[in-house]
Amino acid sequence: MSQTIAAEKIDYPKLNKVFVAGLYIYALGSHQGRSLISLGVGLVLLTWLIKVIGYRDISLNKSVKHWPIFALALIMIFSRNDFWDVLGSGHVYSVIFPLAILNQLKDKKLIYKILGISLGVLFISGIVANYQHFIEGMRRAEGLARFSITSGNVSVMGIGLLLPFLFRKGNKPWHYIVAGLGILVYTTAVIFSMTRAAYFGLIVVLFLFTLIKKPKFIPVIILLVVLVFNFLPGNVQDRFYSSFDLEGRWIQSRLLMWRVSVDAALENPIRGIGYDNYGDYYLEKDYTEGSRNFTSPHNNYFLFLAETGFTGFFIFLYLSFYLIKLFYLSYIKIPDENSIDKALFLGILLAIIGFFVTGLTETNIGESQTRNFFWLLVGFGFSLNYFTFYKQNNIDESNKSTSLESE
């Protein structure tokens, strides 16, 4: 058990303050500004880098597996000969973000504070999306996000996070009001984003939540979804129906992009064509069936298959499985149904599944706002797992060791 200590032997008061400031800055910009996101994530990573290099503090919190994340980051970096370009893109830093959180976070309450601010910013973004739709007549509302797709995909994650809190029996009245309003606003943001992937993500999140909490209510949820869908505007219904048009551009373009990914992986099975090189490969091979140049395959798994080869693809596939398994087991290990931590584990589980589902037809792993929110939730899930199941045991083991040495 002594192997699970999370770099707590040495205290760094000034660096810890910068680390916390980085999380707050990230939260304020999480769903509306790339500059704040980059600054916040950068400060979190910088403090960890200083501890590792400057102070040679290389102790790691071993309550979770580090190797899939480290391996994924290294494969991304060395998938190209000009690896400095990959380092300059920011994607690799996002991958390391959860480990920097896990190995520095010392206060479980900070998790709830940062998530509260981030969800608050997402709520404001949802309000703006409603204004854009109803007042400005915008066809695909963006809210504060850069794109309507981002607004829809991140809002699905917000719904997943809040659903367990809406149905937690230990709530105070204002808890129900806040969670209910948040879910309502996020849902309208999803609808008005006109994003097919977000529609499917929302349906999957609702279905899984019901399956886990109240399986007998699944028919009720299906009926509710159908009823709500029938009252939606015709353009929203048509957008959803178009997802099943096998001859339509949406499906045909993705089939082409995924075929390109397979071709790229077969040509370069170990390293792939290099991270962020999909667009160049597409142009070079002249896939004339496409009506335009695609810079990504619109699928997270096909992205890693093409750009990092089978090696990166299988690592990302394993990481996805590991995260789902870890957070689900963490959820069921807490016996108290009214526990806030139990609700948060389920919320994180649903949010990352929402991310994975929307990532099947959109490359949301490459978009700054979406990917960093995903990796933040992974980092907080890792940390909550440590605080809940390992920290007290580690303290008890340390006290026993000290007692034995003194004797």
URSULZI-V873158 format. One record per residue. N is the residue number from 0. RES is the residue in three letters. PSI is psi in degrees with one decimal (none if undefined). NEAR is the number of other C-alpha atoms within 12 Angstrom. Layout:
{{N RES PSI NEAR} {N RES PSI NEAR}}
//
This chain:
{{0 MET -23.0 21} {1 SER -15.8 25} {2 GLN -8.1 19} {3 THR 4.5 29} {4 ILE 139.1 32} {5 ALA 65.1 34} {6 ALA 45.6 31} {7 GLU 4.4 26} {8 LYS -32.2 18} {9 ILE 139.5 18} {10 ASP 139.9 17} {11 TYR 81.4 22} {12 PRO -47.6 15} {13 LYS -43.7 13} {14 LEU -36.6 25} {15 ASN -37.0 29} {16 LYS -39.0 19} {17 VAL -40.5 26} {18 PHE -48.2 37} {19 VAL -41.2 34} {20 ALA -39.4 27} {21 GLY -41.1 35} {22 LEU -40.8 45} {23 TYR -41.0 31} {24 ILE -43.3 30} {25 TYR -48.1 39} {26 ALA -40.4 39} {27 LEU -30.9 35} {28 GLY 3.8 35} {29 SER -38.5 48} {30 HIS 20.4 47} {31 GLN -7.8 36} {32 GLY 120.9 28} {33 ARG -33.2 28} {34 SER -44.3 20} {35 LEU -37.2 25} {36 ILE -48.4 35} {37 SER -41.5 34} {38 LEU -46.0 28} {39 GLY -50.0 35} {40 VAL -39.6 47} {41 GLY -41.4 33} {42 LEU -39.5 30} {43 VAL -44.6 40} {44 LEU -37.6 37} {45 LEU -42.4 29} {46 THR -39.3 34} {47 TRP -39.6 38} {48 LEU -40.4 26} {49 ILE -40.4 23} {50 LYS -40.1 29} {51 VAL -46.4 20} {52 ILE -48.3 13} {53 GLY -40.5 14} {54 TYR 0.3 17} {55 ARG 36.1 14} {56 ASP 91.5 23} {57 ILE 13.4 23} {58 SER 137.9 23} {59 LEU 146.7 28} {60 ASN 110.8 36} {61 LYS 24.5 26} {62 SER -17.5 30} {63 VAL 168.5 35} {64 LYS 126.8 25} {65 HIS -28.9 27} {66 TRP -36.6 21} {67 PRO -36.1 28} {68 ILE -46.2 33} {69 PHE -43.6 25} {70 ALA -42.2 26} {71 LEU -42.9 36} {72 ALA -44.0 32} {73 LEU -40.2 28} {74 ILE -40.4 37} {75 MET -43.1 47} {76 ILE -47.3 32} {77 PHE 12.4 28} {78 SER -15.6 36} {79 ARG 147.7 26} {80 ASN -37.1 18} {81 ASP 64.9 16} {82 PHE -16.8 21} {83 TRP -30.4 16} {84 ASP -36.6 20} {85 VAL -42.1 27} {86 LEU -28.8 25} {87 GLY -6.4 17} {88 SER -23.2 20} {89 GLY -14.6 33} {90 HIS -40.8 32} {91 VAL -37.9 37} {92 TYR -35.7 39} {93 SER -38.6 44} {94 VAL -38.7 41} {95 ILE -18.0 38} {96 PHE -48.9 46} {97 PRO -31.7 40} {98 LEU -36.0 40} {99 ALA -34.8 45} {100 ILE -51.1 46} {101 LEU -43.5 43} {102 ASN 5.5 42} {103 GLN -22.4 48} {104 LEU 128.3 41} {105 LYS -6.3 30} {106 ASP 116.1 24} {107 LYS -30.9 27} {108 LYS -27.5 18} {109 LEU -30.6 24} {110 ILE -47.3 35} {111 TYR -34.9 27} {112 LYS -47.0 19} {113 ILE -42.5 31} {114 LEU -36.2 36} {115 GLY -44.6 26} {116 ILE -45.3 23} {117 SER -42.9 37} {118 LEU -30.1 39} {119 GLY -42.3 31} {120 VAL -40.0 35} {121 LEU -34.6 48} {122 PHE -45.1 40} {123 ILE -41.5 30} {124 SER -39.2 42} {125 GLY -39.1 44} {126 ILE -43.2 33} {127 VAL -39.4 31} {128 ALA -41.0 41} {129 ASN -41.2 32} {130 TYR -44.3 24} {131 GLN -38.3 24} {132 HIS -51.1 26} {133 PHE -35.0 17} {134 ILE -47.4 13} {135 GLU -12.6 15} {136 GLY 25.5 14} {137 MET 129.0 19} {138 ARG -46.6 24} {139 ARG 97.2 33} {140 ALA 138.8 35} {141 GLU -19.6 41} {142 GLY -136.5 39} {143 LEU -3.5 35} {144 ALA 168.0 36} {145 ARG -33.2 26} {146 PHE 156.9 29} {147 SER -35.6 36} {148 ILE -43.4 38} {149 THR -45.4 48} {150 SER -46.1 51} {151 GLY -46.0 50} {152 ASN -42.6 57} {153 VAL -34.7 60} {154 SER -34.2 58} {155 VAL -42.3 55} {156 MET -38.0 55} {157 GLY -39.7 54} {158 ILE -44.4 48} {159 GLY -39.5 44} {160 LEU -40.5 48} {161 LEU -24.7 45} {162 LEU -48.2 41} {163 PRO -29.1 42} {164 PHE -29.1 37} {165 LEU -31.8 31} {166 PHE 16.8 29} {167 ARG 126.8 27} {168 LYS -24.1 17} {169 GLY 10.8 19} {170 ASN 152.7 21} {171 LYS 162.7 15} {172 PRO -40.0 15} {173 TRP -23.5 13} {174 HIS -43.8 21} {175 TYR -40.3 22} {176 ILE -48.4 17} {177 VAL -48.2 22} {178 ALA -41.4 30} {179 GLY -45.3 26} {180 LEU -41.3 26} {181 GLY -47.8 36} {182 ILE -39.4 35} {183 LEU -47.4 26} {184 VAL -42.0 35} {185 TYR -38.9 44} {186 THR -42.9 42} {187 THR -35.4 40} {188 ALA -38.9 49} {189 VAL -47.6 46} {190 ILE -45.7 45} {191 PHE -9.0 44} {192 SER -17.9 43} {193 MET 36.3 39} {194 THR 114.7 42} {195 ARG -44.5 37} {196 ALA -39.4 41} {197 ALA -35.3 46} {198 TYR -47.2 41} {199 PHE -39.8 34} {200 GLY -42.3 38} {201 LEU -44.0 42} {202 ILE -44.1 35} {203 VAL -42.5 31} {204 VAL -45.3 40} {205 LEU -42.7 39} {206 PHE -46.5 30} {207 LEU -40.0 30} {208 PHE -44.6 36} {209 THR -39.6 25} {210 LEU -39.1 19} {211 ILE -42.9 23} {212 LYS -49.8 23} {213 LYS 77.9 17} {214 PRO -32.4 16} {215 LYS -13.7 14} {216 PHE 5.5 18} {217 ILE -44.9 21} {218 PRO -36.3 16} {219 VAL -43.0 17} {220 ILE -42.5 23} {221 ILE -45.0 21} {222 LEU -41.3 14} {223 LEU -44.0 17} {224 VAL -42.6 22} {225 VAL -42.7 15} {226 LEU -45.9 12} {227 VAL -41.7 18} {228 PHE -38.4 22} {229 ASN -20.0 16} {230 PHE -3.3 14} {231 LEU 156.3 19} {232 PRO 153.6 17} {233 GLY -35.7 14} {234 ASN -31.7 20} {235 VAL -43.4 26} {236 GLN -44.1 23} {237 ASP -37.9 18} {238 ARG -42.8 28} {239 PHE -45.4 27} {240 TYR -31.8 21} {241 SER -16.9 21} {242 SER -20.1 26} {243 PHE 7.8 17} {244 ASP 99.6 15} {245 LEU -25.0 14} {246 GLU -1.7 13} {247 GLY 163.2 15} {248 ARG -36.0 19} {249 TRP -48.6 26} {250 ILE -44.5 21} {251 GLN -39.5 21} {252 SER -36.9 30} {253 ARG -38.4 29} {254 LEU -38.5 24} {255 LEU -46.6 28} {256 MET -37.6 42} {257 TRP -33.9 32} {258 ARG -39.1 25} {259 VAL -40.7 40} {260 SER -42.9 43} {261 VAL -43.5 30} {262 ASP -43.8 27} {263 ALA -40.8 36} {264 ALA -37.5 31} {265 LEU -32.7 20} {266 GLU -32.0 22} {267 ASN 71.2 25} {268 PRO -27.0 25} {269 ILE -56.0 26} {270 ARG -12.0 31} {271 GLY -167.6 37} {272 ILE 0.2 38} {273 GLY 135.0 37} {274 TYR 135.2 45} {275 ASP 21.9 37} {276 ASN 5.3 32} {277 TYR -46.4 38} {278 GLY -41.6 28} {279 ASP -40.7 22} {280 TYR -41.2 30} {281 TYR -44.1 33} {282 LEU -41.5 21} {283 GLU -39.0 16} {284 LYS -10.3 18} {285 ASP 65.0 16} {286 TYR 87.5 22} {287 THR -12.6 16} {288 GLU -24.3 20} {289 GLY 141.9 21} {290 SER -12.9 17} {291 ARG 169.8 17} {292 ASN 132.6 23} {293 PHE 130.8 32} {294 THR -9.9 25} {295 SER 161.6 39} {296 PRO 4.0 40} {297 HIS 41.7 37} {298 ASN 125.2 37} {299 ASN -40.8 34} {300 TYR -41.1 40} {301 PHE -27.9 40} {302 LEU -50.9 46} {303 PHE -33.1 46} {304 LEU -47.1 44} {305 ALA -45.8 47} {306 GLU -19.9 48} {307 THR 8.6 44} {308 GLY -173.6 37} {309 PHE -27.0 32} {310 THR -54.7 30} {311 GLY -36.6 40} {312 PHE -49.0 34} {313 PHE -33.0 26} {314 ILE -43.9 27} {315 PHE -36.1 33} {316 LEU -44.3 24} {317 TYR -41.7 22} {318 LEU -40.9 29} {319 SER -46.4 30} {320 PHE -43.5 19} {321 TYR -43.2 27} {322 LEU -44.0 37} {323 ILE -44.9 29} {324 LYS -45.1 23} {325 LEU -49.2 30} {326 PHE -29.6 38} {327 TYR -45.1 30} {328 LEU -36.5 20} {329 SER -39.5 33} {330 TYR -48.7 34} {331 ILE -17.5 22} {332 LYS -15.9 20} {333 ILE 115.0 22} {334 PRO -29.5 14} {335 ASP 110.8 15} {336 GLU -21.6 23} {337 ASN 2.9 20} {338 SER 133.8 23} {339 ILE -40.1 31} {340 ASP -37.9 36} {341 LYS -43.0 33} {342 ALA -38.4 40} {343 LEU -39.6 43} {344 PHE -44.0 43} {345 LEU -39.6 45} {346 GLY -44.2 43} {347 ILE -41.6 49} {348 LEU -49.5 45} {349 LEU -38.0 45} {350 ALA -44.9 46} {351 ILE -30.9 51} {352 ILE -39.4 44} {353 GLY -39.8 41} {354 PHE -45.6 50} {355 PHE -39.8 40} {356 VAL -48.1 35} {357 THR -25.5 42} {358 GLY -0.1 41} {359 LEU -23.0 28} {360 THR 3.3 36} {361 GLU 144.0 39} {362 THR 69.4 35} {363 ASN -11.1 40} {364 ILE -13.9 40} {365 GLY -4.4 33} {366 GLU 128.8 34} {367 SER -51.8 38} {368 GLN -42.2 46} {369 THR -48.6 46} {370 ARG -39.8 41} {371 ASN -32.6 43} {372 PHE -40.0 50} {373 PHE -50.7 46} {374 TRP -31.0 41} {375 LEU -46.3 43} {376 LEU -37.0 48} {377 VAL -46.1 45} {378 GLY -42.3 41} {379 PHE -36.0 44} {380 GLY -43.4 48} {381 PHE -48.0 43} {382 SER -43.0 44} {383 LEU -37.7 40} {384 ASN -41.7 38} {385 TYR -49.9 36} {386 PHE -35.8 32} {387 THR -39.0 27} {388 PHE -15.0 25} {389 TYR -35.5 26} {390 LYS -49.1 29} {391 GLN -39.1 18} {392 ASN -38.5 20} {393 ASN -39.8 25} {394 ILE -42.5 22} {395 ASP -41.5 16} {396 GLU -40.1 19} {397 SER -40.9 20} {398 ASN -38.8 15} {399 LYS -42.1 16} {400 SER -42.9 15} {401 THR -40.3 12} {402 SER -42.9 11} {403 LEU -39.6 10} {404 GLU -38.2 9} {405 SER -30.2 8} {406 GLU none 7}}
//
